[in-house]
Amino acid sequence: MPKHSFSEIFNQYTWEQVCEKIYASTDADVLRALSKTGTFTVDDFATLISPAAKNHLPEMINKSFALTRKRFGKAIQMYIPMYLSNECNNVCTYCGFSFGNKIPRVTLTDEEILSEIAVIKQMGYDHILLVTGEDNLKVGIDYLIHALEIIRPHFAYISLEVQPLEKDDYIRLIPFGLNTVLVYQETYHEENYKIYHPKGRKSNFNFRLETADRLGEAGIHKIGLGVLLGLEDWRTDSFFTALHLNYLNKTYWQTKYSISFPRMRPAEGDFEPKHPMSEKELLQLICAFRIFDENVELSLSTRESSTFRDRIFELGITSMSAGSKTDPGGYATNKHALEQFHISDERTPAEVAEVIRAKGYEVVWKDWDAVMH
């Protein structure tokens, strides 16, 4: 167990009490939160994601826009995911890679990784997100180190989204160019978490919950959080994400943080989210996170439609993917392995970049740090 643990904070709350508190927010509560100029609390955040706050979306949009412009200027960071493997030992009821799905399993060879790199570099990218399923043998620490050795010479900025690892494993990966690790809790609803993750190491709720602590102690430069929006009540799940972010900011203050917004979309197995979230609600959530923490990076993937992404990126978002493939070898080898989820915005990176520039924004192909300093 890490020296510090978010579990201690998490266990002070119950899902039902948080849910009740959010839905009990009034119009007056929202106005009070929006009028604040100092530090925003998790209680303020709960108010801003409440149904009552929907009536104040224009004010939230204005505030979010102003804070984003002040802190990040007119720039959008571009990144692209590269799926190294769809091998997975977990049974997850909502995921295309789930162990029970009878699909062709693919793990990229050195040659295939280099082919993917060549295509991605032609698109202009210098920031890559490496993704695998969760299989500790086939895509464990040794495979990841080897993959980083191949990939590092070609990219200035490498992020990772794989199975939760031990603190010492993260420490081992840093010298090979690892900058950022994304780890989504999927849902903070501990009881229902077991229903969605019945088998595999991922079924261990607390081990996953404490991953960000292990990352913080390992000294990872940036940690990415998020939940699968629509799996459970998105408002309650997002409150716990904000609570987690607040704790991490105080405990590992030298680390940077990002929040992603993976809204549930169809995948193999025809999983239908119990709590679908509308685009308007997603906009409300993005604005709430920006108002809550003006420094956190907010990321939007190609799960969302081109129309929505074009309208929203100025209002709080700081990074976007484009041209994404969610299957291993999807860019070059054309194996057509199963996708993890369906994408919605199918435009090329060049087309997305053109839209961003047309609105007077700079497109940043690698890390913020070069721009911010």
C-alpha positions as CSV (number, residue, x, y, z in Angstrom):
1,M,0.0,0.0,0.0
2,P,1.4,3.5,-0.8
3,K,2.6,5.7,2.0
4,H,-0.3,8.1,1.2
5,S,-3.6,6.7,0.1
6,F,-6.7,8.3,-1.4
7,S,-8.6,5.4,0.0
8,E,-8.6,7.1,3.4
9,I,-10.4,10.2,1.9
10,F,-12.6,8.1,-0.3
11,N,-13.9,5.9,2.6
12,Q,-15.2,9.1,4.4
13,Y,-17.9,9.3,1.7
14,T,-20.8,7.1,0.6
15,W,-22.1,7.1,-3.0
16,E,-25.7,7.6,-1.9
17,Q,-24.9,10.7,0.3
18,V,-22.9,12.3,-2.5
19,C,-25.6,11.6,-5.0
20,E,-28.2,13.1,-2.7
21,K,-26.1,16.2,-2.0
22,I,-25.6,16.9,-5.8
23,Y,-29.2,16.5,-6.7
24,A,-30.3,18.7,-3.7
25,S,-28.4,21.7,-5.0
26,T,-30.5,24.8,-5.5
27,D,-30.4,27.8,-7.8
28,A,-29.0,29.9,-5.0
29,D,-26.2,27.4,-4.4
30,V,-25.2,27.6,-8.1
31,L,-25.2,31.4,-8.0
32,R,-23.1,31.4,-4.8
33,A,-20.5,29.0,-6.4
34,L,-20.3,31.0,-9.6
35,S,-19.8,34.3,-7.8
36,K,-16.7,32.9,-6.0
37,T,-13.3,34.3,-7.0
38,G,-11.0,32.3,-4.6
39,T,-10.4,28.6,-4.3
40,F,-13.2,26.3,-5.4
41,T,-14.1,23.4,-3.1
42,V,-15.4,19.9,-4.0
43,D,-18.7,21.1,-2.6
44,D,-18.7,24.0,-5.2
45,F,-17.9,21.4,-7.9
46,A,-20.9,19.3,-6.7
47,T,-23.1,22.3,-7.2
48,L,-21.8,23.1,-10.7
49,I,-22.5,19.6,-12.0
50,S,-26.0,19.5,-10.4
51,P,-29.2,19.6,-12.5
52,A,-29.8,23.1,-11.0
53,A,-26.7,24.4,-12.7
54,K,-28.0,23.5,-16.2
55,N,-30.0,26.8,-16.1
56,H,-26.7,28.7,-15.6
57,L,-24.7,27.0,-18.4
58,P,-24.1,30.4,-20.3
59,E,-22.4,31.8,-17.2
60,M,-20.4,28.6,-16.7
61,I,-19.3,28.7,-20.3
62,N,-18.1,32.3,-20.1
63,K,-16.2,31.7,-16.9
64,S,-14.6,28.5,-18.2
65,F,-13.7,30.2,-21.5
66,A,-12.0,33.1,-19.6
67,L,-10.1,30.8,-17.2
68,T,-8.9,28.6,-20.1
69,R,-7.7,31.6,-22.2
70,K,-5.9,33.1,-19.1
71,R,-4.1,29.9,-18.2
72,F,-3.5,28.2,-21.6
73,G,-3.8,31.0,-24.1
74,K,-5.0,30.2,-27.6
75,A,-3.4,26.8,-28.0
76,I,-4.6,23.2,-28.3
77,Q,-2.3,20.3,-27.8
78,M,-2.7,17.4,-30.2
79,Y,-2.0,13.7,-29.3
80,I,-2.8,10.3,-30.9
81,P,-3.2,6.9,-29.3
82,M,-1.2,4.0,-30.6
83,Y,-2.6,0.6,-29.6
84,L,0.2,-1.9,-29.0
85,S,-1.9,-4.9,-28.0
86,N,-5.5,-6.0,-27.5
87,E,-4.5,-8.9,-25.2
88,C,-6.5,-8.7,-22.0
89,N,-7.0,-11.0,-19.0
90,N,-9.9,-9.1,-17.5
91,V,-13.5,-9.6,-18.0
92,C,-15.1,-6.1,-18.3
93,T,-18.7,-6.1,-19.4
94,Y,-18.4,-2.9,-21.5
95,C,-15.1,-3.3,-23.3
96,G,-14.3,-4.8,-26.8
97,F,-11.1,-6.2,-25.5
98,S,-12.8,-8.2,-22.7
99,F,-11.2,-11.7,-22.1
100,G,-14.5,-13.4,-22.9
101,N,-14.8,-11.9,-26.4
102,K,-13.7,-14.3,-29.1
103,I,-11.7,-11.9,-31.2
104,P,-8.3,-12.1,-32.9
105,R,-5.7,-11.1,-30.4
106,V,-2.8,-8.9,-31.7
107,T,0.4,-7.7,-30.0
108,L,2.6,-5.6,-32.3
109,T,6.1,-6.8,-33.2
110,D,9.0,-4.4,-33.5
111,E,8.5,-4.1,-37.2
112,E,4.8,-3.4,-36.8
113,I,5.5,-0.7,-34.1
114,L,8.0,1.0,-36.5
115,S,5.4,0.9,-39.3
116,E,2.8,2.5,-37.1
117,I,5.4,5.2,-36.0
118,A,6.2,6.0,-39.7
119,V,2.5,6.7,-40.4
120,I,1.9,8.7,-37.2
121,K,5.0,10.8,-37.8
122,Q,3.8,11.7,-41.3
123,M,0.6,13.1,-39.7
124,G,2.8,15.5,-37.8
125,Y,2.5,14.1,-34.3
126,D,5.2,14.4,-31.6
127,H,3.0,13.3,-28.7
128,I,1.9,9.7,-28.5
129,L,-0.3,7.8,-26.1
130,L,0.6,4.1,-25.9
131,V,-2.4,1.8,-25.1
132,T,-2.6,-1.9,-24.4
133,G,-5.2,-4.3,-22.9
134,E,-4.3,-5.6,-19.4
135,D,-2.2,-8.7,-19.7
136,N,0.7,-8.8,-17.3
137,L,2.5,-11.6,-19.1
138,K,2.2,-10.7,-22.8
139,V,2.3,-6.9,-22.3
140,G,4.0,-6.6,-18.9
141,I,6.8,-4.4,-17.8
142,D,9.5,-6.0,-20.0
143,Y,7.3,-5.6,-23.2
144,L,6.6,-2.0,-22.2
145,I,10.3,-1.1,-21.7
146,H,11.2,-2.7,-25.0
147,A,8.4,-0.8,-26.8
148,L,9.5,2.5,-25.2
149,E,13.1,1.8,-26.4
150,I,11.8,1.6,-30.0
151,I,9.4,4.5,-29.7
152,R,11.4,7.0,-27.7
153,P,13.7,8.3,-30.5
154,H,10.7,9.3,-32.6
155,F,8.6,11.3,-30.1
156,A,9.2,14.1,-27.7
157,Y,6.4,13.2,-25.4
158,I,5.1,9.7,-24.4
159,S,2.0,8.9,-22.4
160,L,0.9,5.4,-21.3
161,E,-2.5,3.9,-20.7
162,V,-2.0,0.3,-19.6
163,Q,-2.8,-1.9,-16.6
164,P,-2.1,-0.4,-13.1
165,L,1.5,-1.2,-12.2
166,E,3.5,-1.3,-9.0
167,K,5.4,1.9,-7.9
168,D,8.8,0.3,-8.7
169,D,7.6,-0.6,-12.2
170,Y,6.7,3.1,-12.9
171,I,10.2,4.1,-11.6
172,R,11.8,1.7,-14.0
173,L,9.8,3.2,-17.0
174,I,10.7,6.8,-16.4
175,P,14.3,6.6,-17.8
176,F,12.9,5.2,-21.0
177,G,11.0,8.4,-21.7
178,L,7.7,7.9,-20.0
179,N,6.2,11.3,-19.1
180,T,2.5,10.7,-18.4
181,V,0.3,7.8,-17.2
182,L,-3.5,7.8,-17.6
183,V,-5.5,5.5,-15.3
184,Y,-9.2,5.6,-15.3
185,Q,-11.1,4.3,-12.3
186,E,-14.0,3.5,-14.7
187,T,-16.4,4.1,-11.8
188,Y,-16.0,5.0,-8.2
189,H,-19.2,3.1,-7.3
190,E,-17.4,0.4,-5.4
191,E,-20.3,-2.0,-5.1
192,N,-21.2,-1.9,-8.8
193,Y,-17.6,-1.9,-9.9
194,K,-17.5,-5.6,-9.1
195,I,-20.5,-6.2,-11.5
196,Y,-18.6,-4.6,-14.4
197,H,-15.3,-6.2,-13.6
198,P,-16.1,-9.7,-12.4
199,K,-12.8,-11.4,-13.3
200,G,-9.1,-10.5,-13.7
201,R,-6.8,-8.3,-11.7
202,K,-8.9,-5.3,-12.6
203,S,-11.6,-6.6,-10.3
204,N,-9.5,-5.3,-7.4
205,F,-11.1,-1.9,-6.8
206,N,-8.7,-0.7,-4.2
207,F,-5.5,-1.6,-6.1
208,R,-6.8,0.5,-9.0
209,L,-7.9,3.3,-6.7
210,E,-4.4,3.6,-5.3
211,T,-2.6,3.6,-8.6
212,A,-2.4,7.4,-8.7
213,D,-0.7,7.4,-5.3
214,R,1.9,4.9,-6.6
215,L,2.4,7.2,-9.6
216,G,2.8,10.2,-7.4
217,E,5.3,8.5,-5.2
218,A,7.2,7.2,-8.3
219,G,7.6,10.8,-9.5
220,I,5.7,10.5,-12.8
221,H,5.5,14.0,-14.4
222,K,1.7,13.9,-15.2
223,I,-1.2,11.8,-14.0
224,G,-4.4,11.5,-16.0
225,L,-7.7,10.7,-14.3
226,G,-11.2,9.9,-15.5
227,V,-14.3,7.7,-15.4
228,L,-16.4,6.0,-18.1
229,L,-19.2,8.5,-18.3
230,G,-22.5,6.7,-18.5
231,L,-21.4,3.5,-16.6
232,E,-23.0,4.9,-13.4
233,D,-24.5,8.3,-12.6
234,W,-22.0,10.6,-14.2
235,R,-22.5,13.4,-11.7
236,T,-21.6,11.3,-8.7
237,D,-18.7,9.6,-10.5
238,S,-17.4,13.0,-11.5
239,F,-17.6,14.3,-8.0
240,F,-15.3,11.5,-6.9
241,T,-13.0,12.3,-9.8
242,A,-12.8,15.9,-8.5
243,L,-12.3,14.7,-5.0
244,H,-9.4,12.5,-6.2
245,L,-7.9,15.3,-8.2
246,N,-8.1,17.7,-5.2
247,Y,-6.4,15.1,-2.9
248,L,-3.6,14.5,-5.5
249,N,-3.0,18.2,-6.0
250,K,-2.4,18.6,-2.3
251,T,-0.4,15.4,-1.8
252,Y,1.8,15.4,-4.9
253,W,1.9,19.1,-5.7
254,Q,4.8,19.0,-8.1
255,T,2.9,16.6,-10.4
256,K,0.7,17.8,-13.2
257,Y,-2.8,16.5,-13.8
258,S,-5.2,15.9,-16.7
259,I,-8.8,14.8,-16.9
260,S,-10.3,12.9,-19.8
261,F,-14.0,12.5,-20.6
262,P,-14.6,9.1,-22.2
263,R,-18.3,9.1,-22.8
264,M,-19.7,5.6,-23.3
265,R,-20.0,4.5,-26.9
266,P,-20.9,1.2,-28.5
267,A,-18.3,-1.6,-28.3
268,E,-18.2,-5.3,-29.1
269,G,-20.8,-7.1,-27.0
270,D,-23.4,-4.4,-27.5
271,F,-23.1,-2.9,-24.0
272,E,-25.7,-0.2,-23.5
273,P,-24.8,2.4,-20.8
274,K,-27.3,2.6,-18.0
275,H,-26.9,6.3,-17.5
276,P,-26.4,7.9,-20.9
277,M,-25.0,11.4,-20.9
278,S,-26.0,14.1,-23.4
279,E,-23.6,16.5,-25.2
280,K,-25.0,19.4,-23.2
281,E,-24.3,17.6,-19.9
282,L,-20.7,16.9,-21.1
283,L,-20.3,20.6,-21.8
284,Q,-21.5,21.4,-18.3
285,L,-19.0,18.9,-16.8
286,I,-16.1,20.3,-18.8
287,C,-16.9,23.8,-17.7
288,A,-17.3,22.7,-14.1
289,F,-13.9,21.1,-14.1
290,R,-12.2,24.2,-15.6
291,I,-13.9,26.4,-13.0
292,F,-12.9,24.0,-10.2
293,D,-9.2,23.8,-11.3
294,E,-7.9,26.3,-13.8
295,N,-4.6,24.5,-14.1
296,V,-5.8,21.0,-14.9
297,E,-5.5,19.9,-18.5
298,L,-8.8,18.7,-20.1
299,S,-8.8,16.2,-22.9
300,L,-11.4,15.3,-25.5
301,S,-11.1,12.2,-27.7
302,T,-12.5,11.2,-31.1
303,R,-15.4,9.4,-29.3
304,E,-17.2,12.7,-29.7
305,S,-18.6,14.0,-33.0
306,S,-16.8,16.5,-35.2
307,T,-19.6,19.1,-34.8
308,F,-19.4,18.9,-31.0
309,R,-15.6,19.0,-30.8
310,D,-15.5,22.0,-33.2
311,R,-17.9,23.9,-31.0
312,I,-16.5,23.1,-27.6
313,F,-12.7,23.1,-27.8
314,E,-12.5,26.8,-27.0
315,L,-14.6,26.5,-23.9
316,G,-12.3,24.5,-21.6
317,I,-10.5,21.8,-23.5
318,T,-6.7,21.9,-23.8
319,S,-5.9,18.7,-25.7
320,M,-7.5,16.7,-28.4
321,S,-6.8,13.5,-30.4
322,A,-7.4,13.3,-34.1
323,G,-7.1,10.5,-36.8
324,S,-7.3,7.9,-34.0
325,K,-7.5,4.2,-34.5
326,T,-8.4,2.1,-31.5
327,D,-7.1,-1.3,-32.8
328,P,-3.5,-2.5,-32.7
329,G,-1.8,-1.9,-36.1
330,G,-4.7,0.2,-37.2
331,Y,-2.6,2.9,-38.8
332,A,-0.2,0.9,-41.0
333,T,-0.5,-2.9,-40.8
334,N,-4.2,-2.8,-41.5
335,K,-4.9,-6.0,-39.6
336,H,-8.3,-4.8,-38.6
337,A,-8.1,-6.3,-35.2
338,L,-11.1,-5.5,-33.1
339,E,-11.5,-1.8,-32.0
340,Q,-11.7,-1.1,-28.3
341,F,-14.6,1.3,-29.0
342,H,-16.1,3.1,-32.1
343,I,-14.9,6.5,-32.9
344,S,-17.1,9.3,-34.1
345,D,-14.9,12.1,-35.4
346,E,-13.1,10.4,-38.4
347,R,-11.4,13.5,-39.8
348,T,-7.6,13.5,-40.4
349,P,-5.3,15.3,-38.0
350,A,-4.7,17.9,-40.8
351,E,-8.4,18.6,-41.1
352,V,-8.9,19.0,-37.4
353,A,-5.8,21.2,-37.2
354,E,-7.3,23.4,-39.9
355,V,-10.5,24.0,-38.0
356,I,-8.5,24.8,-34.8
357,R,-6.3,27.3,-36.7
358,A,-9.3,28.9,-38.5
359,K,-10.5,29.9,-35.0
360,G,-7.2,31.7,-34.4
361,Y,-5.7,28.9,-32.2
362,E,-2.2,27.5,-32.3
363,V,-1.9,23.7,-32.8
364,V,0.7,22.2,-30.5
365,W,1.9,18.8,-31.7
366,K,3.9,17.8,-28.6
367,D,4.0,19.0,-24.9
368,W,2.8,22.2,-23.4
369,D,6.0,22.8,-21.6
370,A,7.8,24.1,-24.7
371,V,5.0,26.6,-25.2
372,M,4.5,27.6,-21.6
373,H,8.1,28.4,-20.7
